[in-house]
Amino acid sequence: MSTSAKRDLIEEYALVARALGAPHRLLLLEQLAQGERSVEVLASKVGMSVANSSQHLQQLRRAGLVTNRRDGKSVIYRLSDDETLVLMDLLQKHARRNLARVSEILRGLSGGDEAVEPISRAELAQRIAAGSVTLLDMRPADEYRMAHIPGARNAAVNALVRLAGARGQQGEIIAYCRGPYCIEALQAVAVLRNLGISARRMEGGLPEWRAEGREVVASDME
């Protein structure tokens, strides 16, 4: 391979790396992992203007991480494929393993303790089939309505104390949320364990569960 060809290849690889180099773009990818969205909805979700969101999305599209289509006057974006989920997960795993600040933040979210080891999606599927877990979806209600694991109950961290007091005991509580960057499931586990309730989070989130071909439903399908 010629030196110029090698440099051209490296430049293309770097295009993807640069596209992932802005925090707002990671937030946009996290949103798109839940399902396709219009630019306007994405902007509202991540707290940016429509113009700025559009610019970030165009950078992601140039890097092949997202694609789009037109629906009337709206531009609808979605992830290009499930490999983007793998890339997002690798980023957080590398950061957790090598960046002390990441570990410090995660311990804070877990009440100062090391985070409890998550349950694998394969084991969770078996325990759901056996009816031995209570499943909590910690994402916002609109994302829950779009798709969730069958039998999961939509919950918010600030309502967990009331929910825990009212629920019927059905094994360990398993919480999940958006994926590798979502913190609500981690916080939910910390709150529940502080109440003396056995709880863990699912490894990954709803997007990874769905990418493995596992069943998801919309709220009006249950």
C-alpha positions in Angstrom: 0.0 0.0 0.0 1.4 3.4 -0.9 2.1 6.0 1.8 -0.6 8.4 0.3 -3.2 5.6 0.3 -2.4 4.8 3.9 -2.7 8.5 4.9 -6.0 8.7 3.0 -7.4 5.8 5.0 -6.2 7.2 8.3 -7.9 10.5 7.5 -11.2 8.7 6.9 -10.9 6.8 10.2 -10.1 10.1 11.9 -13.3 11.6 10.4 -15.3 9.1 12.6 -13.2 9.9 15.7 -13.6 13.6 15.2 -17.4 13.2 14.8 -17.5 11.5 18.2 -15.4 14.3 19.8 -18.2 16.6 20.9 -20.3 15.7 23.9 -23.5 17.0 22.3 -23.0 14.5 19.5 -22.8 11.6 21.9 -26.1 12.9 23.5 -27.7 12.9 20.0 -26.5 9.4 19.3 -27.9 8.2 22.7 -31.3 9.7 21.7 -31.2 8.1 18.2 -30.4 4.8 19.8 -33.9 4.9 21.2 -35.5 5.3 17.8 -35.6 7.7 14.9 -36.4 11.4 15.7 -36.9 14.7 13.9 -34.3 17.4 14.3 -36.8 19.4 16.3 -37.4 16.6 18.8 -33.7 15.9 19.1 -32.9 19.5 19.8 -35.5 19.6 22.6 -34.2 16.4 24.1 -30.5 17.5 24.3 -31.2 21.2 25.1 -29.8 22.8 21.9 -31.2 25.0 19.2 -32.5 23.4 16.1 -29.7 25.0 14.1 -26.9 23.7 16.3 -28.5 20.3 16.5 -28.7 20.2 12.7 -25.0 21.1 12.4 -24.0 18.3 14.8 -26.2 15.8 13.0 -24.6 16.7 9.7 -21.2 15.9 11.1 -22.4 12.6 12.3 -24.0 11.9 8.9 -20.7 12.7 7.1 -19.0 10.2 9.4 -21.5 7.5 8.5 -22.9 7.2 12.0 -26.4 8.4 11.2 -28.6 8.7 8.2 -31.7 10.7 7.5 -34.9 11.0 5.4 -37.5 13.6 4.7 -41.0 13.5 6.1 -42.9 16.5 4.7 -41.0 19.5 6.0 -39.2 17.5 8.8 -35.9 15.8 8.5 -35.9 12.5 10.4 -32.6 11.0 11.7 -31.7 7.5 12.8 -28.6 5.5 13.5 -27.0 4.0 10.4 -26.8 0.6 12.0 -26.3 -1.3 15.3 -22.5 -1.1 15.0 -22.8 2.5 16.2 -24.1 1.0 19.5 -20.9 -1.1 19.8 -18.7 1.9 19.2 -20.6 3.9 21.9 -20.2 1.1 24.3 -16.5 0.8 23.7 -16.0 4.5 24.4 -17.5 4.2 27.8 -15.7 0.9 28.7 -12.4 2.5 27.8 -13.2 5.6 29.9 -14.3 3.5 32.9 -11.1 1.4 32.7 -8.6 4.2 32.2 -10.0 7.5 33.4 -10.0 8.0 37.2 -12.5 10.9 37.0 -15.1 8.5 35.4 -14.7 6.1 38.2 -15.1 8.9 40.7 -18.3 10.1 39.1 -19.8 6.6 38.9 -19.0 6.0 42.6 -20.8 9.2 43.5 -23.9 8.1 41.6 -23.8 4.8 43.5 -23.7 6.6 46.9 -20.0 6.4 47.3 -19.7 2.6 46.7 -18.5 0.7 43.8 -21.3 0.0 41.4 -23.0 -3.4 41.7 -22.1 -5.8 38.9 -24.9 -5.6 36.2 -26.9 -8.5 35.1 -26.3 -9.7 31.6 -29.1 -9.4 29.0 -29.0 -13.2 28.5 -29.5 -13.9 32.2 -32.2 -11.3 32.5 -34.1 -12.8 29.6 -34.1 -16.2 31.4 -35.3 -14.6 34.7 -38.0 -12.7 32.9 -39.3 -16.0 31.4 -39.2 -17.5 34.9 -41.1 -14.5 36.4 -38.4 -14.0 39.0 -37.7 -10.3 38.6 -39.4 -7.0 38.7 -38.3 -4.8 35.7 -38.1 -1.0 35.8 -37.6 1.2 32.7 -36.0 4.4 33.9 -36.2 6.3 30.7 -38.7 9.2 30.1 -42.3 8.3 29.4 -42.2 9.1 25.6 -39.2 6.8 25.1 -41.0 4.1 27.1 -44.1 4.4 25.0 -42.0 4.1 21.8 -40.5 0.8 22.9 -39.7 -1.1 26.1 -39.0 -4.6 27.3 -42.3 -6.5 27.8 -43.5 -6.4 31.4 -41.3 -3.4 32.3 -42.8 -0.7 34.4 -41.9 3.0 33.6 -40.4 4.7 36.7 -38.5 7.8 37.7 -35.7 8.0 40.2 -37.5 10.6 42.3 -40.6 8.3 42.6 -38.7 5.1 43.7 -39.3 5.4 47.4 -43.1 5.6 46.9 -43.0 2.8 44.3 -40.9 0.5 46.4 -43.3 0.9 49.3 -46.3 0.1 47.1 -45.0 -2.7 45.0 -45.6 -6.4 45.5 -42.4 -8.4 46.0 -41.5 -10.3 42.9 -37.8 -11.2 43.2 -35.0 -8.8 42.5 -35.6 -5.5 40.9 -33.7 -4.9 37.6 -33.5 -1.4 36.2 -32.5 -0.4 32.7 -32.4 2.8 30.7 -31.0 4.2 27.4 -27.6 2.5 27.2 -24.0 3.0 28.1 -24.2 6.8 28.8 -27.5 6.7 30.8 -27.2 7.1 34.6 -30.8 6.7 35.7 -30.6 2.9 36.1 -27.4 3.3 38.2 -29.1 5.9 40.4 -32.2 3.7 40.8 -30.1 0.8 42.0 -28.4 2.9 44.6 -31.7 4.3 45.9 -33.3 0.8 46.1 -30.3 -0.8 47.7 -30.3 2.0 50.3 -33.8 1.0 51.1 -32.7 -2.6 51.7 -34.2 -3.9 48.4 -32.2 -6.2 46.2 -31.6 -4.4 42.9 -29.2 -4.4 39.9 -29.1 -2.7 36.6 -29.1 -4.5 33.2 -25.9 -4.5 31.2 -26.4 -2.0 28.4 -29.9 -0.6 27.8 -33.0 -0.9 25.7 -31.1 -0.4 22.3 -28.7 -3.2 23.0 -31.5 -5.5 24.1 -33.4 -4.8 20.8 -30.2 -5.1 18.7 -29.8 -8.7 19.9 -33.2 -9.5 18.4 -35.0 -9.6 21.8 -38.7 -8.6 22.0 -39.7 -5.0 22.7 -43.2 -3.6 22.7 -44.9 -0.2 22.5 -47.0 0.9 25.5 -50.3 0.4 23.6 -49.3 -3.2 22.8 -49.4 -4.5 26.4 
